[in-house]
Amino acid sequence: MSEYEPIKKVSIICAKGGLDEVYPALIMANGARMDGIEASIFFTFFGLNAIMKKMVDNLKVATVGNAALNMAMPMMKFPITMPFPTLMGALPGVSSLATWMMKNEMEKLDVPPVSEFLEMISDAGGELYACKLAMDMFKLKKDDLVDEIQDVLTVGEFYEKSAGAQIIFT
């Protein structure tokens, strides 16, 4: 038997809205649900991008200022130790190419698109919430969000729902 107490509940904060930034929260929440762990995701600030009806299937990989793009180099048959040239990220079409490459690799691994992932998490009993402050700041209404979003919460309400949970910021 493990000397550690098993995790029973996780609350994940998704504050970034790029394709490569949203997947960690989705993968962690889905993995938690598959292991019988209660899971919720609180989408705030640019993380709202992932749950907006107009954006959910149009997320992009940011190529400007993304220091971790060396991870994509093997997809282009270059060594992972080779840095992605920052200046190239600003060229037209480079973000679209990086997005296409990531989606292509995810599809090969049978990783669902964001909209399908949200549906899977919700169907598995995961809870999905939007941040009220960010919604107000970006002038969004609940109708702008995908149907799987259960509610728009204040930070205080999120903390109440997260009582006893491990809080993870992605």
N, C-alpha and C positions, 0 to 999 in steps of 0.2 A: 504494500500500500504506500502511496506517495505521502511524503511528509508535508505537502502543501494541501491546503483546502481547495477543492475545485472551484473554478469560477462558475457562478450561477447566473450572473446578469452583467451585460455590457451595454453601455450607452456610448455611442460613437458620434463625435462631432465632425461633420464634413463642412469645411469652410472654404474649400477651393473648388473651382468649377471646370478645370480642364479635364479632358478625357482621362489622361494619365493620373490625375489627382483625385478623381471620383471613384475609380475602381477599387482602391484599397478599402474604403469604407464599405462598399458593397460586398466585396469578397469577405471581409471580416464579419459583417453582419450575417451573411449567408452561412458562412462556416460555423458561426455560433449557433444559429438555428438548427443546422444539421447535427450539431453535437448536443442539442437539447438545452442550450443556454438561451435565456431570454435576451433579446437584442432589440435595440432601438437606434435609429439614426436621426440626429438633429442637424438639419441643413441650414447653415447660416451664411451670411454675406455671399461671396461668389459661389458657394456650394449650392445656392438656390438654382443656379444654372442647370444642375442635374435633374431638377424636379419640375422645371417649367415645361409645359406642353410644347411650346414652340422651340425649345432648345434640347430636350432630352435625347433626341436622336441625332443632334447636330453638334455635339461637343467636339472640340479640337485639342490637339496637342500643341502647347505653346513651345515655340522653337527659339524665341528671343529670350536670352537670360536664363535659359534652362540648363544649368550646369551638369545635370545628370543625363543629358542626351548621348553621352558616350555609351550608355546602355543599348542604344539603338544601332551602334556601329556594326555589331556582328550581323544584323539583318541585311546590311549592305556589303557584307563580306570583308569588313575591316576589323582589326583587333579592337577589343573592348577598351584597351588602354589608350586608343587614339581619341583625342577630344573632338567633339563636334564643333566645327568652327562657328563661333558666335555670329559673325557677320553673315554667314550663309542663312542663318535663321530668319533674317529680315528680308530675304529675297522672296518675291511673290511665288506662291505655290509650294514653298518648302514646308509650311505648317500643314497644308493639305496632304502633301506626300507623307509626312511623318504620321499624320492621323490615319491615312490609308494603310500604311505599313503596320501600325499598332492594331488597327481593327482586323487586318488580315491575319496577323499572328494570333490574336485572341480567338478568331474564328477557327483557326487550325487546332487550337487547344479546347474548342467547344465551350468557350466562355461567352455567355449571352450578352447581347447589347444592353445598354444601360436601362432602357425601358422594360425589357424583359426581366432583367435582374431585380428591378424595383418590384415588379409584379410577383416574382418568385419569393422575395423576402416577405412581402406582405401576406401572400398566400400561406407561407410557413409560420405565420404568427408574429413576424417582426413588426415593429412599430416605426412609422416614418412620420417625422414632424418637420415643420418649417418654423423658422425664427421670426417672431412678430416684429422685432426691431428692424431686421434686414428687409422683411416684406414691406414695412412702412417706408423705409429709406429708399427702396427701389420702386416704390409706388405699385406694388403687386397686390393682387387679390387672390383669395383661395381658388377662384375659378381659373386662374392662370396656371395652376399646378396640376400635375398628374393626379388621377383619381386615387391612387394608393396612399396619398398623404392623409393621415388621420386628422391632423389638427395643426393649427398655427399657435405656437406657444411662446410665452415670454421665457426669459432665461430662468426666472424663479420657478415657473411651472415645469420646465425641463429638469431642473434640479430635484424638484419634488418627485417626478416620475422616475428619476435616476437613483432614488434612495437605495443604498445597498449595492449599487452597480459599480463595476470598474469603468471609469470614464476614459475614453480613448479619443485623442485628437489626431485627425489625419490631415 
